[in-house]
C-alpha cells in the first residue's frame, strides 16, 4: 500500500515523476450501460443523461407517476440506477426523530426500477461514537449523505466512520473496509461520495482521515492513500478527466486548489490555484476537457483545462470570476454553465465565464433556500431531454428549458407537510427518480 502526503501548494515536486499508468479505453464487460446513472450526478458526475429518451415535464401523484415508495429512514444521498435496479441509502434510529447513537443503523435499499418493489435491503451498524446530532452541522444532512456507486457488477456504499461496504448486485456482502474515524474541525460530518475508476474505489475520507484512499474494487484492500490536511474541509465528490499521457486523472476541488491525481497510485499529476476558500462544499464538473468550479460561502468561480504536469495555474486557467454558489454542483449543458443558489438561477457562457442571466426561480416568494441552515437547498441541477431539473428543499421540482434565458416549463409540487428534499435526482431511460427524507418517486412519460 502506497502512502503519499502533500500540503496544499507546491506539492507536486516530490510526485511529478510518478510512473504514468495508461487506462484501457475499450469498454470492458461489467461496466455500467450507457443509460445507467451509476454514481453521484450520473455519468462522471456531469448531471446529464446520456440517452435521448423523453423525460416528463409535469409530475404529480396523478400525472406521469410510475411508482412511489416509503423509505426505511431519512438521508440526503442520491439514488443511482444500474440496469433495472435502483439503489439508495438511508439511516434510522437516531437523529431528528430522537433515539440514541447506539440505535443508529444505515440501510442500503435495492428496488426494482420498473415497479418500485423492494428486491433486497441490507443494514449496517454504526461505528461509534458518531458526530452528534446537535441542531447544526450534521442535521444539515444526517448520517446517510454519501451516494453509492456501482461498477456494473458490484455496488459500493460509504458511511463515513462506519466505513466502505461492497455487495454484489443481488445483495451478497463482498467486503468492508474502515477508512478512518476522525471528525472534521466543524463536526459537520462527511458527504463526499465514492467513485470507481478502472477497478479502484476512490474515497475522499477527508473528515475521517484527511486522505483520499484507493481501494481494490474486488477485495477492498487499500492500494494507496494520499494525505493532506486540506481534505478535512472537503465535501465534494471527485470526477475524472483525460490526462496528458492518454490516461485518466481523478479531479477534486479542494480549498484553494484543483487537483488531478493518478487513480492507480494516488500521486498528484497536476494542480491549479483555484477558488480561495477554507473549505469546499461543491464538486467540480468536467466537460470537453475543462473543469468548472463554483463555490459557496466566500464565492468564486474558475474554469481550468485538465491534464498537464505540475503547477498549471498559468497555462491552464481558462477564466475566473467572482460568482457565488451555495451547495449544488454546477451543470454544463449546450455551452453554458448553470448553477442555482438561494433559488436564483445563474447561467454563464462556458467558454468565457460571461454571465448570460441571473433570475429568480418562478413560484419562489423570495424567501431563499429554506431547509437546512442558511440558504438550505442542497440538490444540484441535472439535465435530460433538453431540459434542466432542479429540486428545492420543500419539494418544488423546477423544469427549465436549456436556453440562454430563463424559461420555466413547469413547477411541480411534491411531498407532504414537513417533508424535506436535499438529494439530487437520478435520470435513466426516460425515468427521473426524486428522493426526500421519506419517499422515493419514479416518474416517466405516462407512468410506464
C-alpha positions as CSV (number, residue, x, y, z in Angstrom):
1,X,0.0,0.0,0.0
2,X,1.4,3.4,-1.0
3,X,1.0,6.4,1.1
4,X,1.6,9.9,-0.2
5,X,1.5,13.1,1.9
6,X,1.2,16.6,0.3
7,X,0.4,20.1,1.5
8,X,-1.9,22.4,-0.4
9,X,0.6,24.2,-2.5
10,X,4.0,23.3,-4.0
11,X,3.1,19.7,-3.5
12,X,3.9,18.3,-6.9
13,X,7.7,18.5,-6.8
14,X,8.1,15.2,-5.0
15,X,5.4,13.4,-7.0
16,X,5.8,14.9,-10.5
17,X,7.7,12.0,-11.9
18,X,5.3,9.3,-10.6
19,X,5.0,6.4,-13.1
20,X,2.3,7.1,-15.5
21,X,-0.4,4.5,-15.8
22,X,-2.5,4.1,-19.0
23,X,-6.2,3.2,-18.6
24,X,-7.8,0.9,-21.2
25,X,-10.0,2.9,-23.5
26,X,-12.1,0.0,-24.6
27,X,-15.5,-0.6,-22.9
28,X,-15.0,-3.6,-20.7
29,X,-17.6,-6.2,-19.7
30,X,-19.4,-5.3,-16.5
31,X,-19.1,-1.5,-16.9
32,X,-22.4,0.3,-16.5
33,X,-24.7,0.5,-19.5
34,X,-25.0,3.8,-21.4
35,X,-28.3,4.8,-19.9
36,X,-27.2,3.9,-16.3
37,X,-26.8,6.6,-13.6
38,X,-24.2,4.7,-11.6
39,X,-22.8,7.4,-9.2
40,X,-23.5,10.9,-7.8
41,X,-24.9,13.0,-10.6
42,X,-24.7,10.2,-13.1
43,X,-22.0,9.5,-15.8
44,X,-18.8,11.1,-14.5
45,X,-20.8,13.4,-12.2
46,X,-21.9,15.6,-15.1
47,X,-25.5,15.6,-14.2
48,X,-26.5,15.0,-17.8
49,X,-28.4,11.9,-19.0
50,X,-26.5,10.2,-21.9
51,X,-29.6,8.7,-23.6
52,X,-32.2,10.6,-25.6
53,X,-35.3,9.2,-24.0
54,X,-38.0,11.8,-23.3
55,X,-38.4,12.7,-19.6
56,X,-41.7,14.1,-18.3
57,X,-42.1,17.8,-17.6
58,X,-45.0,17.6,-15.3
59,X,-45.1,15.3,-12.3
60,X,-47.6,14.7,-9.5
61,X,-49.3,11.9,-7.6
62,X,-51.7,11.5,-10.6
63,X,-49.5,12.5,-13.6
64,X,-46.6,10.5,-15.0
65,X,-46.1,8.7,-11.7
66,X,-44.6,5.2,-12.2
67,X,-44.3,4.5,-8.5
68,X,-43.7,6.0,-5.1
69,X,-42.3,4.1,-2.1
70,X,-41.7,4.9,1.5
71,X,-38.1,4.7,2.6
72,X,-36.9,2.9,5.8
73,X,-35.3,6.1,7.1
74,X,-34.0,9.6,6.2
75,X,-31.0,10.6,4.2
76,X,-29.8,13.0,1.6
77,X,-27.8,10.6,-0.6
78,X,-28.9,10.3,-4.2
79,X,-30.4,7.3,-5.9
80,X,-28.4,5.5,-8.5
81,X,-29.6,3.3,-11.3
82,X,-27.9,0.2,-12.7
83,X,-29.8,-1.7,-15.3
84,X,-33.2,-2.4,-13.7
85,X,-32.1,-1.8,-10.2
86,X,-32.3,1.4,-8.1
87,X,-30.0,1.8,-5.1
88,X,-30.4,4.3,-2.3
89,X,-29.1,4.6,1.3
90,X,-30.9,5.7,4.4
91,X,-30.4,5.8,8.2
92,X,-32.7,5.3,11.1
93,X,-32.7,5.0,14.9
94,X,-31.0,8.3,15.8
95,X,-31.3,12.0,14.7
96,X,-34.3,14.2,14.1
97,X,-36.7,11.6,15.3
98,X,-34.8,11.1,18.6
99,X,-33.1,7.9,19.8
100,X,-29.5,7.4,20.9
101,X,-26.4,6.7,18.9
102,X,-26.4,3.0,19.8
103,X,-29.6,2.8,17.8
104,X,-28.2,4.3,14.7
105,X,-28.4,2.0,11.6
106,X,-27.7,2.6,7.9
107,X,-29.6,0.9,5.2
108,X,-28.8,0.1,1.5
109,X,-32.0,-0.5,-0.3
110,X,-32.3,-2.1,-3.8
111,X,-35.6,-1.5,-5.7
112,X,-36.9,-2.7,-9.0
113,X,-36.8,0.2,-11.4
114,X,-40.0,-0.8,-13.2
115,X,-42.2,-1.4,-10.2
116,X,-40.5,0.1,-7.1
117,X,-40.7,-3.3,-5.4
118,X,-38.0,-3.9,-2.8
119,X,-35.6,-6.5,-4.1
120,X,-33.4,-6.5,-1.0
121,X,-32.2,-4.4,1.9
122,X,-29.0,-4.6,3.9
123,X,-28.3,-2.9,7.3
124,X,-25.0,-1.6,8.6
125,X,-24.5,-1.0,12.3
126,X,-22.8,2.3,13.2
127,X,-19.2,2.5,14.4
128,X,-19.4,4.8,17.5
129,X,-19.0,7.4,18.6
130,X,-20.6,9.4,15.7
131,X,-20.7,13.2,15.3
132,X,-23.6,14.2,17.5
133,X,-27.0,15.4,16.3
134,X,-26.8,18.9,17.6
135,X,-29.0,21.2,15.6
136,X,-26.2,22.4,13.4
137,X,-23.8,20.7,11.0
138,X,-24.8,17.0,11.0
139,X,-28.5,17.9,11.0
140,X,-27.9,19.5,7.6
141,X,-27.6,16.1,6.1
142,X,-27.8,13.4,8.7
143,X,-26.0,10.0,8.6
144,X,-26.7,8.8,5.0
145,X,-25.1,11.5,2.9
146,X,-22.8,9.7,0.6
147,X,-24.3,8.5,-2.7
148,X,-23.5,4.9,-3.5
149,X,-21.6,3.9,-6.7
150,X,-21.6,0.8,-9.0
151,X,-19.2,-0.6,-11.5
152,X,-22.0,-2.7,-13.1
153,X,-21.0,-5.8,-11.1
154,X,-20.9,-4.5,-7.5
155,X,-22.4,-1.7,-5.5
156,X,-20.3,0.3,-3.0
157,X,-21.5,2.5,-0.2
158,X,-19.5,4.8,2.1
159,X,-20.9,5.5,5.6
160,X,-18.2,7.8,7.0
161,X,-16.8,6.5,10.3
162,X,-18.7,3.2,9.6
163,X,-16.5,2.6,6.6
164,X,-17.0,1.4,3.0
165,X,-19.1,-1.7,2.2
166,X,-19.4,-3.7,-1.0
167,X,-22.2,-6.0,-2.2
168,X,-22.9,-7.8,-5.5
169,X,-26.0,-6.6,-7.3
170,X,-28.0,-9.3,-5.6
171,X,-27.1,-8.1,-2.1
172,X,-24.5,-10.6,-1.2
173,X,-21.8,-9.0,1.0
174,X,-18.3,-8.9,-0.5
175,X,-16.1,-6.8,1.8
176,X,-16.0,-4.0,4.3
177,X,-13.2,-1.5,5.0
178,X,-12.6,1.3,7.5
179,X,-11.1,4.4,6.1
180,X,-10.8,6.3,9.4
181,X,-13.0,7.5,12.3
182,X,-11.9,11.1,12.9
183,X,-14.1,14.2,12.5
184,X,-13.8,17.4,10.6
185,X,-13.0,20.5,12.6
186,X,-16.6,21.8,12.4
187,X,-18.1,18.3,13.2
188,X,-20.3,18.7,10.1
189,X,-19.8,15.0,9.2
190,X,-18.7,13.9,5.8
191,X,-20.6,13.8,2.5
192,X,-18.2,13.1,-0.4
193,X,-19.4,10.2,-2.5
194,X,-17.1,7.4,-3.7
195,X,-16.3,6.8,-7.4
196,X,-14.9,3.8,-9.3
197,X,-12.0,4.2,-11.8
198,X,-10.6,1.1,-13.5
199,X,-11.2,-1.2,-10.7
200,X,-10.2,1.3,-7.9
201,X,-12.8,2.6,-5.5
202,X,-11.7,6.2,-4.8
203,X,-12.9,7.5,-1.4
204,X,-12.5,11.0,-0.1
205,X,-12.1,10.3,3.6
206,X,-11.3,13.9,4.5
207,X,-13.1,14.3,7.8
208,X,-12.4,10.6,8.7
209,X,-8.7,10.6,7.9
210,X,-7.5,13.7,6.0
211,X,-6.9,11.3,3.0
212,X,-8.1,10.3,-0.4
213,X,-8.0,6.5,-0.4
214,X,-7.9,4.0,-3.2
215,X,-9.4,0.5,-2.5
216,X,-9.3,-2.5,-4.8
217,X,-12.9,-3.0,-6.0
218,X,-12.7,-6.8,-5.8
219,X,-11.2,-7.2,-2.4
220,X,-11.4,-3.9,-0.6
221,X,-7.7,-3.9,0.1
222,X,-6.1,-0.5,0.4
223,X,-3.9,0.3,-2.6
224,X,-2.9,3.8,-1.7
225,X,-3.7,6.8,0.4
226,X,-2.9,10.5,-0.3
227,X,-2.9,12.7,2.7
228,X,-3.5,16.4,3.2
229,X,-4.9,18.5,6.0
230,X,-6.8,20.4,3.3
231,X,-9.1,17.4,2.9
232,X,-10.7,17.9,6.4
233,X,-12.9,20.6,4.8
234,X,-13.8,18.9,1.5
235,X,-17.4,17.7,0.9
236,X,-17.3,17.4,-2.9
237,X,-17.1,14.2,-5.0
238,X,-14.3,13.6,-7.5
239,X,-14.8,13.3,-11.2
240,X,-12.4,12.0,-14.0
241,X,-10.7,13.8,-16.9
242,X,-8.3,12.8,-19.7
243,X,-4.7,13.0,-18.6
244,X,-1.8,14.5,-20.6
245,X,-0.4,11.0,-21.2
246,X,-3.6,9.4,-22.6
247,X,-4.6,8.1,-19.2
248,X,-7.2,9.3,-16.8
249,X,-6.9,11.7,-13.9
250,X,-9.1,11.9,-10.8
251,X,-10.1,15.6,-10.4
252,X,-11.0,17.0,-7.0
253,X,-11.7,20.6,-5.9
254,X,-10.1,21.5,-2.6
255,X,-9.6,24.7,-0.6
256,X,-7.6,27.0,-2.9
257,X,-6.7,24.4,-5.5
258,X,-7.9,22.0,-8.1
259,X,-6.1,18.6,-8.1
260,X,-5.5,16.0,-10.8
261,X,-4.4,12.6,-9.3
262,X,-3.3,9.3,-10.8
263,X,-6.0,6.8,-9.9
264,X,-3.5,3.9,-9.8
265,X,-1.1,5.4,-7.3
266,X,-2.8,8.4,-5.7
267,X,0.1,10.7,-6.7
268,X,-0.6,14.2,-7.8
269,X,-0.1,14.8,-11.5
270,X,-1.1,18.5,-11.7
271,X,-2.7,21.3,-9.7
272,X,-4.0,24.7,-10.3
273,X,-4.6,27.6,-7.9
274,X,-8.4,27.9,-7.8
275,X,-11.1,29.3,-5.5
276,X,-9.7,30.7,-2.3
277,X,-11.8,29.0,0.4
278,X,-11.1,27.4,3.8
279,X,-13.5,24.6,2.7
280,X,-15.0,23.3,-0.4
281,X,-18.7,22.3,-0.4
282,X,-19.4,21.6,-4.0
283,X,-17.9,19.4,-6.7
284,X,-16.0,20.2,-9.8
285,X,-17.6,19.2,-13.1
286,X,-15.7,18.4,-16.3
287,X,-16.9,19.0,-19.8
288,X,-14.9,18.9,-23.0
289,X,-11.6,18.8,-21.1
290,X,-12.4,21.8,-18.9
291,X,-13.1,21.6,-15.1
292,X,-15.6,24.1,-13.8
293,X,-15.8,25.0,-10.1
294,X,-18.2,27.5,-8.4
295,X,-18.0,27.6,-4.7
296,X,-20.3,29.0,-2.0
297,X,-19.6,30.9,1.3
298,X,-17.0,33.4,0.1
299,X,-17.8,32.5,-3.6
300,X,-15.5,32.3,-6.6
301,X,-15.6,30.6,-9.9
302,X,-13.0,29.2,-12.3
303,X,-12.6,27.1,-15.4
304,X,-9.4,25.1,-15.8
305,X,-8.2,22.9,-18.7
306,X,-7.5,19.5,-17.3
307,X,-4.3,17.5,-17.7
308,X,-0.8,18.7,-17.8
309,X,2.0,18.3,-15.3
310,X,2.9,20.2,-12.2
311,X,1.6,23.7,-11.5
312,X,-0.7,24.5,-14.4
313,X,-2.2,27.7,-13.0
314,X,-0.6,30.0,-15.5
315,X,-1.0,27.7,-18.5
316,X,-4.4,26.0,-18.0
317,X,-6.8,28.5,-16.3
318,X,-9.4,29.5,-19.0
319,X,-11.2,32.1,-16.9
320,X,-12.0,33.0,-13.3
321,X,-14.7,35.1,-11.7
322,X,-16.5,36.1,-8.5
323,X,-19.7,34.1,-9.0
324,X,-21.1,32.8,-5.7
325,X,-22.8,29.4,-5.3
326,X,-24.2,27.6,-2.3
327,X,-24.2,23.7,-2.1
328,X,-25.1,22.5,-5.5
329,X,-22.6,21.3,-8.2
330,X,-22.7,23.2,-11.5
331,X,-24.2,21.8,-14.7
332,X,-22.6,22.3,-18.1
333,X,-25.0,22.0,-20.9
334,X,-25.1,23.3,-24.5
335,X,-22.1,25.5,-23.9
336,X,-23.5,27.1,-20.8
337,X,-22.7,26.6,-17.1
338,X,-25.7,26.5,-14.8
339,X,-25.8,26.9,-11.0
340,X,-28.7,27.6,-8.7
341,X,-28.1,29.3,-5.3
342,X,-30.7,30.7,-3.0
343,X,-33.3,29.9,-5.6
344,X,-31.7,32.2,-8.1
345,X,-30.8,30.5,-11.4
346,X,-27.4,31.6,-12.9
347,X,-26.1,30.9,-16.3
348,X,-22.6,31.6,-17.6
349,X,-21.0,31.2,-21.0
350,X,-18.8,28.1,-20.6
351,X,-16.1,29.5,-22.9
352,X,-15.7,32.9,-21.3
353,X,-17.4,32.9,-17.9
354,X,-19.6,35.8,-19.1
355,X,-22.9,35.9,-17.2
356,X,-25.9,35.2,-19.6
357,X,-28.6,35.6,-17.0
358,X,-29.4,35.7,-13.3
359,X,-33.1,35.2,-12.5
360,X,-35.1,34.1,-9.5
361,X,-36.9,30.8,-10.0
362,X,-40.6,31.2,-10.6
363,X,-43.0,30.4,-7.8
364,X,-40.5,31.4,-5.1
365,X,-41.7,34.2,-2.8
366,X,-38.2,35.5,-2.3
367,X,-37.7,33.6,0.9
368,X,-34.5,32.0,-0.2
369,X,-33.4,28.4,0.1
370,X,-35.3,27.3,3.3
371,X,-34.5,23.9,4.5
372,X,-31.3,23.1,6.4
373,X,-29.3,26.1,7.6
374,X,-28.7,29.3,5.7
375,X,-29.8,29.0,2.0
376,X,-30.5,25.4,2.6
377,X,-31.3,24.0,-0.9
378,X,-28.8,21.2,-1.3
379,X,-29.7,19.5,-4.5
380,X,-27.8,20.1,-7.8
381,X,-29.3,20.7,-11.2
382,X,-29.4,17.8,-13.7
383,X,-30.4,17.6,-17.3
384,X,-32.1,15.4,-19.9
385,X,-34.2,15.7,-23.0
386,X,-33.2,19.4,-23.5
387,X,-34.4,20.3,-20.0
388,X,-32.9,21.3,-16.7
389,X,-34.4,19.8,-13.5
390,X,-33.9,21.3,-10.0
391,X,-35.5,20.3,-6.7
392,X,-35.8,22.7,-3.8
393,X,-35.8,21.7,-0.1
394,X,-39.6,21.9,0.1
395,X,-40.2,19.7,-2.9
396,X,-40.7,22.1,-5.8
397,X,-39.4,20.4,-8.9
398,X,-38.5,23.1,-11.4
399,X,-38.2,22.2,-15.1
400,X,-36.4,24.8,-17.2
401,X,-35.5,24.9,-20.9
402,X,-31.9,24.6,-21.8
403,X,-31.6,28.2,-23.2
404,X,-29.6,31.4,-22.8
405,X,-32.6,33.0,-20.9
406,X,-34.6,31.6,-18.0
407,X,-37.6,29.8,-19.5
408,X,-39.7,27.9,-17.0
409,X,-41.5,24.8,-18.4
410,X,-43.2,23.7,-15.2
411,X,-43.1,23.9,-11.4
412,X,-44.2,20.7,-9.8
413,X,-45.0,20.4,-6.1
414,X,-44.2,17.1,-4.3
415,X,-44.2,15.9,-0.8
416,X,-46.1,16.3,2.4
417,X,-46.0,18.9,5.1
418,X,-42.6,18.9,6.7
419,X,-41.1,16.6,4.1
420,X,-37.5,17.6,3.1
421,X,-35.8,17.2,-0.2
422,X,-32.0,17.5,-0.4
423,X,-30.9,14.8,-2.8
424,X,-30.1,15.3,-6.5
425,X,-32.4,13.4,-8.8
426,X,-31.2,10.5,-11.0
427,X,-32.3,10.1,-14.6
428,X,-32.2,6.8,-16.6
429,X,-34.0,5.6,-19.7
430,X,-36.5,8.4,-19.6
431,X,-37.3,8.0,-15.9
432,X,-36.5,10.6,-13.2
433,X,-36.0,9.4,-9.6
434,X,-36.6,12.0,-6.9
435,X,-35.8,11.3,-3.2
436,X,-36.9,13.0,0.0
437,X,-36.3,12.2,3.6
438,X,-39.4,10.0,3.5
439,X,-40.1,8.7,0.0
440,X,-38.6,7.9,-3.4
441,X,-40.6,8.7,-6.6
442,X,-40.2,7.5,-10.1
443,X,-41.7,9.5,-12.9
444,X,-41.8,8.6,-16.6
445,X,-43.9,9.6,-19.6
446,X,-47.4,8.2,-19.0
447,X,-46.1,6.4,-15.8
448,X,-44.9,3.5,-17.9
